[in-house]
Amino acid sequence: MVLSTAELADLQDRLFQLRCAAEDVFTAASDGADPDELRKLAAEMVETAKSLERLR
């Protein structure tokens, strides 16, 4: 599979979103966030990761 320049840029954007979501979970856990907040952040990270499975 060969990605166009636009597809590659989109993939890079989504990878950045995933990294940011992971950092949010890490920061919240480090700051002692309650389990409900951590579940919410983790769910957002899972959705972001799932979107990476679908190359557009």
mmCIF file as Biopython writes it, N, C-alpha, C and O atoms, coordinates in Angstrom:
data_model
#
loop_
_atom_site.group_PDB
_atom_site.id
_atom_site.type_symbol
_atom_site.label_atom_id
_atom_site.label_alt_id
_atom_site.label_comp_id
_atom_site.label_asym_id
_atom_site.label_entity_id
_atom_site.label_seq_id
_atom_site.pdbx_PDB_ins_code
_atom_site.Cartn_x
_atom_site.Cartn_y
_atom_site.Cartn_z
_atom_site.occupancy
_atom_site.B_iso_or_equiv
_atom_site.auth_seq_id
_atom_site.auth_asym_id
_atom_site.pdbx_PDB_model_num
ATOM 1   N N  . MET A ? 1  ? 0.845   -1.177 0.000  1.0 0.0 1  A 1 
ATOM 2   C CA . MET A ? 1  ? 0.000   0.000  0.000  1.0 0.0 1  A 1 
ATOM 3   C C  . MET A ? 1  ? 0.893   1.244  0.000  1.0 0.0 1  A 1 
ATOM 4   O O  . MET A ? 1  ? 1.830   1.350  0.791  1.0 0.0 1  A 1 
ATOM 5   N N  . VAL A ? 2  ? 0.596   2.147  -0.869 1.0 0.0 2  A 1 
ATOM 6   C CA . VAL A ? 2  ? 1.314   3.412  -0.948 1.0 0.0 2  A 1 
ATOM 7   C C  . VAL A ? 2  ? 0.338   4.513  -0.560 1.0 0.0 2  A 1 
ATOM 8   O O  . VAL A ? 2  ? -0.775  4.591  -1.081 1.0 0.0 2  A 1 
ATOM 9   N N  . LEU A ? 3  ? 0.775   5.363  0.365  1.0 0.0 3  A 1 
ATOM 10  C CA . LEU A ? 3  ? -0.069  6.465  0.821  1.0 0.0 3  A 1 
ATOM 11  C C  . LEU A ? 3  ? 0.263   7.732  0.058  1.0 0.0 3  A 1 
ATOM 12  O O  . LEU A ? 3  ? 1.422   8.014  -0.246 1.0 0.0 3  A 1 
ATOM 13  N N  . SER A ? 4  ? -0.764  8.477  -0.239 1.0 0.0 4  A 1 
ATOM 14  C CA . SER A ? 4  ? -0.538  9.789  -0.857 1.0 0.0 4  A 1 
ATOM 15  C C  . SER A ? 4  ? -0.020  10.744 0.217  1.0 0.0 4  A 1 
ATOM 16  O O  . SER A ? 4  ? -0.039  10.423 1.405  1.0 0.0 4  A 1 
ATOM 17  N N  . THR A ? 5  ? 0.431   11.889 -0.200 1.0 0.0 5  A 1 
ATOM 18  C CA . THR A ? 5  ? 0.915   12.905 0.737  1.0 0.0 5  A 1 
ATOM 19  C C  . THR A ? 5  ? -0.187  13.304 1.714  1.0 0.0 5  A 1 
ATOM 20  O O  . THR A ? 5  ? 0.074   13.465 2.906  1.0 0.0 5  A 1 
ATOM 21  N N  . ALA A ? 6  ? -1.397  13.462 1.230  1.0 0.0 6  A 1 
ATOM 22  C CA . ALA A ? 6  ? -2.526  13.842 2.094  1.0 0.0 6  A 1 
ATOM 23  C C  . ALA A ? 6  ? -2.857  12.726 3.080  1.0 0.0 6  A 1 
ATOM 24  O O  . ALA A ? 6  ? -3.140  12.989 4.249  1.0 0.0 6  A 1 
ATOM 25  N N  . GLU A ? 7  ? -2.822  11.473 2.606  1.0 0.0 7  A 1 
ATOM 26  C CA . GLU A ? 7  ? -3.109  10.345 3.495  1.0 0.0 7  A 1 
ATOM 27  C C  . GLU A ? 7  ? -2.037  10.213 4.580  1.0 0.0 7  A 1 
ATOM 28  O O  . GLU A ? 7  ? -2.342  9.915  5.734  1.0 0.0 7  A 1 
ATOM 29  N N  . LEU A ? 8  ? -0.796  10.436 4.199  1.0 0.0 8  A 1 
ATOM 30  C CA . LEU A ? 8  ? 0.293   10.383 5.171  1.0 0.0 8  A 1 
ATOM 31  C C  . LEU A ? 8  ? 0.144   11.488 6.209  1.0 0.0 8  A 1 
ATOM 32  O O  . LEU A ? 8  ? 0.348   11.249 7.399  1.0 0.0 8  A 1 
ATOM 33  N N  . ALA A ? 9  ? -0.203  12.674 5.780  1.0 0.0 9  A 1 
ATOM 34  C CA . ALA A ? 9  ? -0.409  13.786 6.709  1.0 0.0 9  A 1 
ATOM 35  C C  . ALA A ? 9  ? -1.556  13.476 7.663  1.0 0.0 9  A 1 
ATOM 36  O O  . ALA A ? 9  ? -1.468  13.779 8.852  1.0 0.0 9  A 1 
ATOM 37  N N  . ASP A ? 10 ? -2.633  12.874 7.154  1.0 0.0 10 A 1 
ATOM 38  C CA . ASP A ? 10 ? -3.769  12.502 7.989  1.0 0.0 10 A 1 
ATOM 39  C C  . ASP A ? 10 ? -3.343  11.452 9.013  1.0 0.0 10 A 1 
ATOM 40  O O  . ASP A ? 10 ? -3.726  11.537 10.180 1.0 0.0 10 A 1 
ATOM 41  N N  . LEU A ? 11 ? -2.565  10.473 8.592  1.0 0.0 11 A 1 
ATOM 42  C CA . LEU A ? 11 ? -2.085  9.434  9.491  1.0 0.0 11 A 1 
ATOM 43  C C  . LEU A ? 11 ? -1.207  10.039 10.582 1.0 0.0 11 A 1 
ATOM 44  O O  . LEU A ? 11 ? -1.326  9.678  11.753 1.0 0.0 11 A 1 
ATOM 45  N N  . GLN A ? 12 ? -0.338  10.948 10.201 1.0 0.0 12 A 1 
ATOM 46  C CA . GLN A ? 12 ? 0.521   11.607 11.186 1.0 0.0 12 A 1 
ATOM 47  C C  . GLN A ? 12 ? -0.310  12.402 12.196 1.0 0.0 12 A 1 
ATOM 48  O O  . GLN A ? 12 ? 0.004   12.415 13.386 1.0 0.0 12 A 1 
ATOM 49  N N  . ASP A ? 13 ? -1.352  13.053 11.727 1.0 0.0 13 A 1 
ATOM 50  C CA . ASP A ? 13 ? -2.239  13.796 12.631 1.0 0.0 13 A 1 
ATOM 51  C C  . ASP A ? 13 ? -2.909  12.855 13.629 1.0 0.0 13 A 1 
ATOM 52  O O  . ASP A ? 13 ? -2.999  13.158 14.819 1.0 0.0 13 A 1 
ATOM 53  N N  . ARG A ? 14 ? -3.373  11.718 13.135 1.0 0.0 14 A 1 
ATOM 54  C CA . ARG A ? 14 ? -4.056  10.772 14.017 1.0 0.0 14 A 1 
ATOM 55  C C  . ARG A ? 14 ? -3.087  10.118 14.998 1.0 0.0 14 A 1 
ATOM 56  O O  . ARG A ? 14 ? -3.461  9.836  16.137 1.0 0.0 14 A 1 
ATOM 57  N N  . LEU A ? 15 ? -1.848  9.875  14.571 1.0 0.0 15 A 1 
ATOM 58  C CA . LEU A ? 15 ? -0.839  9.358  15.496 1.0 0.0 15 A 1 
ATOM 59  C C  . LEU A ? 15 ? -0.535  10.378 16.589 1.0 0.0 15 A 1 
ATOM 60  O O  . LEU A ? 15 ? -0.344  10.012 17.749 1.0 0.0 15 A 1 
ATOM 61  N N  . PHE A ? 16 ? -0.489  11.650 16.223 1.0 0.0 16 A 1 
ATOM 62  C CA . PHE A ? 16 ? -0.285  12.715 17.201 1.0 0.0 16 A 1 
ATOM 63  C C  . PHE A ? 16 ? -1.439  12.745 18.197 1.0 0.0 16 A 1 
ATOM 64  O O  . PHE A ? 16 ? -1.219  12.907 19.397 1.0 0.0 16 A 1 
ATOM 65  N N  . GLN A ? 17 ? -2.662  12.591 17.707 1.0 0.0 17 A 1 
ATOM 66  C CA . GLN A ? 17 ? -3.831  12.556 18.595 1.0 0.0 17 A 1 
ATOM 67  C C  . GLN A ? 17 ? -3.734  11.389 19.569 1.0 0.0 17 A 1 
ATOM 68  O O  . GLN A ? 17 ? -4.085  11.524 20.742 1.0 0.0 17 A 1 
ATOM 69  N N  . LEU A ? 18 ? -3.257  10.237 19.084 1.0 0.0 18 A 1 
ATOM 70  C CA . LEU A ? 18 ? -3.108  9.073  19.946 1.0 0.0 18 A 1 
ATOM 71  C C  . LEU A ? 18 ? -2.063  9.334  21.022 1.0 0.0 18 A 1 
ATOM 72  O O  . LEU A ? 18 ? -2.273  9.008  22.190 1.0 0.0 18 A 1 
ATOM 73  N N  . ARG A ? 19 ? -0.946  9.915  20.632 1.0 0.0 19 A 1 
ATOM 74  C CA . ARG A ? 19 ? 0.100   10.232 21.614 1.0 0.0 19 A 1 
ATOM 75  C C  . ARG A ? 19 ? -0.421  11.198 22.667 1.0 0.0 19 A 1 
ATOM 76  O O  . ARG A ? 19 ? -0.154  11.027 23.857 1.0 0.0 19 A 1 
ATOM 77  N N  . CYS A ? 20 ? -1.159  12.207 22.236 1.0 0.0 20 A 1 
ATOM 78  C CA . CYS A ? 20 ? -1.724  13.176 23.180 1.0 0.0 20 A 1 
ATOM 79  C C  . CYS A ? 20 ? -2.701  12.498 24.137 1.0 0.0 20 A 1 
ATOM 80  O O  . CYS A ? 20 ? -2.716  12.797 25.331 1.0 0.0 20 A 1 
ATOM 81  N N  . ALA A ? 21 ? -3.510  11.593 23.614 1.0 0.0 21 A 1 
ATOM 82  C CA . ALA A ? 21 ? -4.461  10.875 24.459 1.0 0.0 21 A 1 
ATOM 83  C C  . ALA A ? 21 ? -3.720  10.017 25.481 1.0 0.0 21 A 1 
ATOM 84  O O  . ALA A ? 21 ? -4.123  9.951  26.643 1.0 0.0 21 A 1 
ATOM 85  N N  . ALA A ? 22 ? -2.645  9.364  25.060 1.0 0.0 22 A 1 
ATOM 86  C CA . ALA A ? 22 ? -1.853  8.546  25.980 1.0 0.0 22 A 1 
ATOM 87  C C  . ALA A ? 22 ? -1.209  9.421  27.052 1.0 0.0 22 A 1 
ATOM 88  O O  . ALA A ? 22 ? -1.170  9.046  28.224 1.0 0.0 22 A 1 
ATOM 89  N N  . GLU A ? 23 ? -0.707  10.579 26.650 1.0 0.0 23 A 1 
ATOM 90  C CA . GLU A ? 23 ? -0.114  11.503 27.615 1.0 0.0 23 A 1 
ATOM 91  C C  . GLU A ? 23 ? -1.156  11.997 28.618 1.0 0.0 23 A 1 
ATOM 92  O O  . GLU A ? 23 ? -0.850  12.172 29.797 1.0 0.0 23 A 1 
ATOM 93  N N  . ASP A ? 24 ? -2.382  12.221 28.152 1.0 0.0 24 A 1 
ATOM 94  C CA . ASP A ? 24 ? -3.464  12.643 29.051 1.0 0.0 24 A 1 
ATOM 95  C C  . ASP A ? 24 ? -3.736  11.579 30.105 1.0 0.0 24 A 1 
ATOM 96  O O  . ASP A ? 24 ? -3.916  11.900 31.280 1.0 0.0 24 A 1 
ATOM 97  N N  . VAL A ? 25 ? -3.768  10.312 29.692 1.0 0.0 25 A 1 
ATOM 98  C CA . VAL A ? 25 ? -3.999  9.220  30.642 1.0 0.0 25 A 1 
ATOM 99  C C  . VAL A ? 25 ? -2.849  9.159  31.643 1.0 0.0 25 A 1 
ATOM 100 O O  . VAL A ? 25 ? -3.076  9.045  32.848 1.0 0.0 25 A 1 
ATOM 101 N N  . PHE A ? 26 ? -1.637  9.234  31.152 1.0 0.0 26 A 1 
ATOM 102 C CA . PHE A ? 26 ? -0.460  9.176  32.022 1.0 0.0 26 A 1 
ATOM 103 C C  . PHE A ? 26 ? -0.457  10.321 33.027 1.0 0.0 26 A 1 
ATOM 104 O O  . PHE A ? 26 ? -0.219  10.108 34.216 1.0 0.0 26 A 1 
ATOM 105 N N  . THR A ? 27 ? -0.720  11.524 32.556 1.0 0.0 27 A 1 
ATOM 106 C CA . THR A ? 27 ? -0.733  12.693 33.433 1.0 0.0 27 A 1 
ATOM 107 C C  . THR A ? 27 ? -1.830  12.571 34.484 1.0 0.0 27 A 1 
ATOM 108 O O  . THR A ? 27 ? -1.601  12.836 35.664 1.0 0.0 27 A 1 
ATOM 109 N N  . ALA A ? 28 ? -3.021  12.170 34.051 1.0 0.0 28 A 1 
ATOM 110 C CA . ALA A ? 28 ? -4.132  12.026 34.992 1.0 0.0 28 A 1 
ATOM 111 C C  . ALA A ? 28 ? -3.804  10.980 36.053 1.0 0.0 28 A 1 
ATOM 112 O O  . ALA A ? 28 ? -4.062  11.193 37.238 1.0 0.0 28 A 1 
ATOM 113 N N  . ALA A ? 29 ? -3.237  9.855  35.633 1.0 0.0 29 A 1 
ATOM 114 C CA . ALA A ? 29 ? -2.878  8.807  36.590 1.0 0.0 29 A 1 
ATOM 115 C C  . ALA A ? 29 ? -1.806  9.300  37.551 1.0 0.0 29 A 1 
ATOM 116 O O  . ALA A ? 29 ? -1.872  9.021  38.748 1.0 0.0 29 A 1 
ATOM 117 N N  . SER A ? 30 ? -0.826  10.024 37.041 1.0 0.0 30 A 1 
ATOM 118 C CA . SER A ? 30 ? 0.243   10.564 37.880 1.0 0.0 30 A 1 
ATOM 119 C C  . SER A ? 30 ? -0.277  11.589 38.878 1.0 0.0 30 A 1 
ATOM 120 O O  . SER A ? 30 ? 0.258   11.726 39.978 1.0 0.0 30 A 1 
ATOM 121 N N  . ASP A ? 31 ? -1.328  12.308 38.485 1.0 0.0 31 A 1 
ATOM 122 C CA . ASP A ? 31 ? -1.915  13.331 39.352 1.0 0.0 31 A 1 
ATOM 123 C C  . ASP A ? 31 ? -2.964  12.767 40.302 1.0 0.0 31 A 1 
ATOM 124 O O  . ASP A ? 31 ? -3.573  13.516 41.066 1.0 0.0 31 A 1 
ATOM 125 N N  . GLY A ? 32 ? -3.183  11.451 40.263 1.0 0.0 32 A 1 
ATOM 126 C CA . GLY A ? 32 ? -4.117  10.818 41.174 1.0 0.0 32 A 1 
ATOM 127 C C  . GLY A ? 32 ? -5.576  10.935 40.778 1.0 0.0 32 A 1 
ATOM 128 O O  . GLY A ? 32 ? -6.456  10.988 41.637 1.0 0.0 32 A 1 
ATOM 129 N N  . ALA A ? 33 ? -5.836  10.975 39.478 1.0 0.0 33 A 1 
ATOM 130 C CA . ALA A ? 33 ? -7.224  11.073 38.996 1.0 0.0 33 A 1 
ATOM 131 C C  . ALA A ? 33 ? -8.041  9.884  39.492 1.0 0.0 33 A 1 
ATOM 132 O O  . ALA A ? 33 ? -7.518  8.793  39.717 1.0 0.0 33 A 1 
ATOM 133 N N  . ASP A ? 34 ? -9.317  10.125 39.653 1.0 0.0 34 A 1 
ATOM 134 C CA . ASP A ? 34 ? -10.183 9.040  40.121 1.0 0.0 34 A 1 
ATOM 135 C C  . ASP A ? 34 ? -10.431 8.048  38.988 1.0 0.0 34 A 1 
ATOM 136 O O  . ASP A ? 34 ? -10.262 8.383  37.816 1.0 0.0 34 A 1 
ATOM 137 N N  . PRO A ? 35 ? -10.831 6.833  39.340 1.0 0.0 35 A 1 
ATOM 138 C CA . PRO A ? 35 ? -11.020 5.780  38.334 1.0 0.0 35 A 1 
ATOM 139 C C  . PRO A ? 35 ? -11.988 6.153  37.214 1.0 0.0 35 A 1 
ATOM 140 O O  . PRO A ? 35 ? -11.769 5.766  36.066 1.0 0.0 35 A 1 
ATOM 141 N N  . ASP A ? 36 ? -13.044 6.890  37.519 1.0 0.0 36 A 1 
ATOM 142 C CA . ASP A ? 36 ? -13.992 7.270  36.464 1.0 0.0 36 A 1 
ATOM 143 C C  . ASP A ? 36 ? -13.328 8.156  35.419 1.0 0.0 36 A 1 
ATOM 144 O O  . ASP A ? 36 ? -13.539 7.972  34.220 1.0 0.0 36 A 1 
ATOM 145 N N  . GLU A ? 37 ? -12.532 9.110  35.866 1.0 0.0 37 A 1 
ATOM 146 C CA . GLU A ? 37 ? -11.821 9.982  34.921 1.0 0.0 37 A 1 
ATOM 147 C C  . GLU A ? 37 ? -10.832 9.174  34.081 1.0 0.0 37 A 1 
ATOM 148 O O  . GLU A ? 37 ? -10.729 9.375  32.871 1.0 0.0 37 A 1 
ATOM 149 N N  . LEU A ? 38 ? -10.110 8.263  34.725 1.0 0.0 38 A 1 
ATOM 150 C CA . LEU A ? 38 ? -9.148  7.437  33.987 1.0 0.0 38 A 1 
ATOM 151 C C  . LEU A ? 38 ? -9.854  6.555  32.956 1.0 0.0 38 A 1 
ATOM 152 O O  . LEU A ? 38 ? -9.355  6.381  31.845 1.0 0.0 38 A 1 
ATOM 153 N N  . ARG A ? 39 ? -11.011 5.998  33.319 1.0 0.0 39 A 1 
ATOM 154 C CA . ARG A ? 39 ? -11.773 5.185  32.359 1.0 0.0 39 A 1 
ATOM 155 C C  . ARG A ? 39 ? -12.201 6.019  31.163 1.0 0.0 39 A 1 
ATOM 156 O O  . ARG A ? 39 ? -12.122 5.569  30.020 1.0 0.0 39 A 1 
ATOM 157 N N  . LYS A ? 40 ? -12.657 7.244  31.435 1.0 0.0 40 A 1 
ATOM 158 C CA . LYS A ? 40 ? -13.085 8.127  30.347 1.0 0.0 40 A 1 
ATOM 159 C C  . LYS A ? 40 ? -11.918 8.444  29.408 1.0 0.0 40 A 1 
ATOM 160 O O  . LYS A ? 40 ? -12.057 8.372  28.187 1.0 0.0 40 A 1 
ATOM 161 N N  . LEU A ? 41 ? -10.774 8.795  29.988 1.0 0.0 41 A 1 
ATOM 162 C CA . LEU A ? 41 ? -9.610  9.110  29.165 1.0 0.0 41 A 1 
ATOM 163 C C  . LEU A ? 41 ? -9.124  7.885  28.403 1.0 0.0 41 A 1 
ATOM 164 O O  . LEU A ? 41 ? -8.728  7.991  27.243 1.0 0.0 41 A 1 
ATOM 165 N N  . ALA A ? 42 ? -9.151  6.724  29.048 1.0 0.0 42 A 1 
ATOM 166 C CA . ALA A ? 42 ? -8.720  5.499  28.377 1.0 0.0 42 A 1 
ATOM 167 C C  . ALA A ? 42 ? -9.663  5.149  27.233 1.0 0.0 42 A 1 
ATOM 168 O O  . ALA A ? 42 ? -9.217  4.692  26.181 1.0 0.0 42 A 1 
ATOM 169 N N  . ALA A ? 43 ? -10.956 5.357  27.427 1.0 0.0 43 A 1 
ATOM 170 C CA . ALA A ? 43 ? -11.930 5.079  26.360 1.0 0.0 43 A 1 
ATOM 171 C C  . ALA A ? 43 ? -11.677 5.986  25.160 1.0 0.0 43 A 1 
ATOM 172 O O  . ALA A ? 43 ? -11.770 5.549  24.012 1.0 0.0 43 A 1 
ATOM 173 N N  . GLU A ? 44 ? -11.357 7.250  25.431 1.0 0.0 44 A 1 
ATOM 174 C CA . GLU A ? 44 ? -11.039 8.171  24.335 1.0 0.0 44 A 1 
ATOM 175 C C  . GLU A ? 44 ? -9.790  7.710  23.588 1.0 0.0 44 A 1 
ATOM 176 O O  . GLU A ? 44 ? -9.718  7.805  22.363 1.0 0.0 44 A 1 
ATOM 177 N N  . MET A ? 45 ? -8.803  7.207  24.343 1.0 0.0 45 A 1 
ATOM 178 C CA . MET A ? 45 ? -7.576  6.729  23.718 1.0 0.0 45 A 1 
ATOM 179 C C  . MET A ? 45 ? -7.866  5.504  22.851 1.0 0.0 45 A 1 
ATOM 180 O O  . MET A ? 45 ? -7.311  5.377  21.760 1.0 0.0 45 A 1 
ATOM 181 N N  . VAL A ? 46 ? -8.722  4.610  23.321 1.0 0.0 46 A 1 
ATOM 182 C CA . VAL A ? 46 ? -9.088  3.424  22.542 1.0 0.0 46 A 1 
ATOM 183 C C  . VAL A ? 46 ? -9.766  3.841  21.236 1.0 0.0 46 A 1 
ATOM 184 O O  . VAL A ? 46 ? -9.459  3.293  20.177 1.0 0.0 46 A 1 
ATOM 185 N N  . GLU A ? 47 ? -10.680 4.800  21.304 1.0 0.0 47 A 1 
ATOM 186 C CA . GLU A ? 47 ? -11.366 5.261  20.091 1.0 0.0 47 A 1 
ATOM 187 C C  . GLU A ? 47 ? -10.377 5.872  19.101 1.0 0.0 47 A 1 
ATOM 188 O O  . GLU A ? 47 ? -10.490 5.667  17.892 1.0 0.0 47 A 1 
ATOM 189 N N  . THR A ? 48 ? -9.416  6.616  19.618 1.0 0.0 48 A 1 
ATOM 190 C CA . THR A ? 48 ? -8.404  7.206  18.757 1.0 0.0 48 A 1 
ATOM 191 C C  . THR A ? 48 ? -7.576  6.107  18.094 1.0 0.0 48 A 1 
ATOM 192 O O  . THR A ? 48 ? -7.285  6.174  16.899 1.0 0.0 48 A 1 
ATOM 193 N N  . ALA A ? 49 ? -7.201  5.099  18.874 1.0 0.0 49 A 1 
ATOM 194 C CA . ALA A ? 49 ? -6.414  3.979  18.325 1.0 0.0 49 A 1 
ATOM 195 C C  . ALA A ? 49 ? -7.211  3.217  17.272 1.0 0.0 49 A 1 
ATOM 196 O O  . ALA A ? 49 ? -6.666  2.824  16.240 1.0 0.0 49 A 1 
ATOM 197 N N  . LYS A ? 50 ? -8.501  3.009  17.533 1.0 0.0 50 A 1 
ATOM 198 C CA . LYS A ? 50 ? -9.339  2.310  16.559 1.0 0.0 50 A 1 
ATOM 199 C C  . LYS A ? 50 ? -9.379  3.061  15.230 1.0 0.0 50 A 1 
ATOM 200 O O  . LYS A ? 50 ? -9.383  2.444  14.165 1.0 0.0 50 A 1 
ATOM 201 N N  . SER A ? 51 ? -9.408  4.382  15.292 1.0 0.0 51 A 1 
ATOM 202 C CA . SER A ? 51 ? -9.448  5.154  14.050 1.0 0.0 51 A 1 
ATOM 203 C C  . SER A ? 51 ? -8.178  4.960  13.223 1.0 0.0 51 A 1 
ATOM 204 O O  . SER A ? 51 ? -8.190  5.118  12.002 1.0 0.0 51 A 1 
ATOM 205 N N  . LEU A ? 52 ? -7.085  4.616  13.903 1.0 0.0 52 A 1 
ATOM 206 C CA . LEU A ? 52 ? -5.838  4.364  13.176 1.0 0.0 52 A 1 
ATOM 207 C C  . LEU A ? 52 ? -5.879  3.063  12.389 1.0 0.0 52 A 1 
ATOM 208 O O  . LEU A ? 52 ? -5.140  2.890  11.420 1.0 0.0 52 A 1 
ATOM 209 N N  . GLU A ? 53 ? -6.746  2.152  12.811 1.0 0.0 53 A 1 
ATOM 210 C CA . GLU A ? 53 ? -6.857  0.877  12.106 1.0 0.0 53 A 1 
ATOM 211 C C  . GLU A ? 53 ? -7.502  1.054  10.732 1.0 0.0 53 A 1 
ATOM 212 O O  . GLU A ? 53 ? -7.349  0.211  9.848  1.0 0.0 53 A 1 
ATOM 213 N N  . ARG A ? 54 ? -8.212  2.142  10.570 1.0 0.0 54 A 1 
ATOM 214 C CA . ARG A ? 54 ? -8.909  2.398  9.315  1.0 0.0 54 A 1 
ATOM 215 C C  . ARG A ? 54 ? -8.124  3.434  8.506  1.0 0.0 54 A 1 
ATOM 216 O O  . ARG A ? 54 ? -8.314  4.638  8.677  1.0 0.0 54 A 1 
ATOM 217 N N  . LEU A ? 55 ? -7.271  2.970  7.655  1.0 0.0 55 A 1 
ATOM 218 C CA . LEU A ? 55 ? -6.548  3.896  6.779  1.0 0.0 55 A 1 
ATOM 219 C C  . LEU A ? 55 ? -7.516  4.425  5.738  1.0 0.0 55 A 1 
ATOM 220 O O  . LEU A ? 55 ? -8.241  3.666  5.094  1.0 0.0 55 A 1 
ATOM 221 N N  . ARG A ? 56 ? -7.514  5.714  5.588  1.0 0.0 56 A 1 
ATOM 222 C CA . ARG A ? 56 ? -8.449  6.324  4.642  1.0 0.0 56 A 1 
ATOM 223 C C  . ARG A ? 56 ? -7.774  6.618  3.339  1.0 0.0 56 A 1 
ATOM 224 O O  . ARG A ? 56 ? -8.407  7.135  2.419  1.0 0.0 56 A 1 
#
